[in-house]
C-alpha cells in the first residue's frame, strides 16, 4: 500500500541566489516536500519504526538546501530530492518545492518544483 506524505512550510535559511548581492547572507526559503513509500508495514503495526519519519525526511531536505549553496533554486531542489532518495531507501518518489519569498519586485515569490523517482534498477 503506497502512501503519499506531505510536509509544507519547511523554513530554511540558506545562501541561494544567482546575483552577488544574494550571496552575502542566508535568505529565507520555504520548502514543501512530498514523497511516496510502501506503508503496508506501518499501517499494520502503527509503529514509527515501520514508517519513513517525515520529520527526518524534512530535515534531510532542509540540510541539503543549506549545503547546496546553489545559485539556482532548481539546483537546490534537485540536490535535495536526490539526497532524499539516497538516504531513505524506501522512498519511491519525491517532490521538492522551494519558494523564495520576495525574490523579485512585483511578485510575492519565485518557486520551483523538482520531481525524482527511483528507477527499477535502484530497487
N, C-alpha and C positions, 0 to 999 in steps of 0.2 A: 504494500500500500504506500504509494508515494504521497508525500505531503509537501506543500509549498509554505515556506516560512518567510515572514516579512519583519524587518526591523526598520523603522522610519525615524528620521530626525537624529541621526548619529552626528554628534557635534565633534568637529575635528578642527584643530588649529595646525595649519601646515604651510610651509613655504611652497607656493604654487603660483605660476603665472609666467607669461611669455615676456613681459616687459621688466626691465631692470628695477623700476620702482616697486614692482610687485614682489620682488625677491629679497627685500631688505628686512622683512619681518614676517612671521606667520600670519596667515589670513584665515578667516572663518570659512570653512567648507562644511556643508551639511550633506550627509550621506543617507542613502536608502539602500537596503540590502534585501535581496530576495534569493532564496535558494530552495532546491528540492532535494529530498532524500527518501529512502525507503524507511518509513517509520513503523513498520509492522511490529517489530520487537518492542519499541517504545509504547505503542498502543496496547500491547498485551500485558506489559509489566508495569506501566505507569512509573518508570524509573528514568531519572535524568541520565544515568549511566548508559541507557539503551538509546538515548536520543543524541542528536547533534545540538549541543548547547548554543542557542542563538546569541547569548552574551559573549561567548568565546569567539564565535564567528564575526560578530560585530567588532570586537576588539582587534581581531586579525585584519579586518578592513581598515579600521582607524590607523593601526600601526603601519600598514602597507602604504597608505596615502602619505602619512608623515615621512616615512623612509624614502619615498619616491623622489621628493623634491623636484617633481616634474614641472616642466614649463606648460604642458597642456593637460587639461582635465582628462582628455582621452587616455593619455599615458598613465596617469594616476589610477584611473578606473580599471584599465586593463591589467595593470600590475596587481591591484587589489583582488580582482576576480581570479587571476591566475594563482595568487598566493592562497586563496581560499581552497581552490581545487587541489593544490599541493599539500596543504596542511590537513585538510579534512577529507580523507579518502572516501567517506561515504556520501559526500555531496555529489549529486548527479549533474546539476546545472546551477549557475549562479548569475545574478544580475546585480551590478553595482551602479547606482546612480549617484553622481556627485554634482552638487549645486553650489555655485559661488555667488552668494548674495552681493548685490551692488557691484557686479563685475564690470558694468558699463553704464554710462549715462543713458537715461531713458528706458531702462529695463530693471525689473525687480531682481533678476538674477540671470545667470547663464548656467546651463546644466548639460551633462552628457549621461547617457545610459549605455553601459557595456555589458554584453552577454557572453558567457563562455559555457560550454558543455564538455563533459567528459566524453572522449571517443571510446568506441568499443574496445580498442586495443589497450586502453588505460585501465579498464575494469579489473 
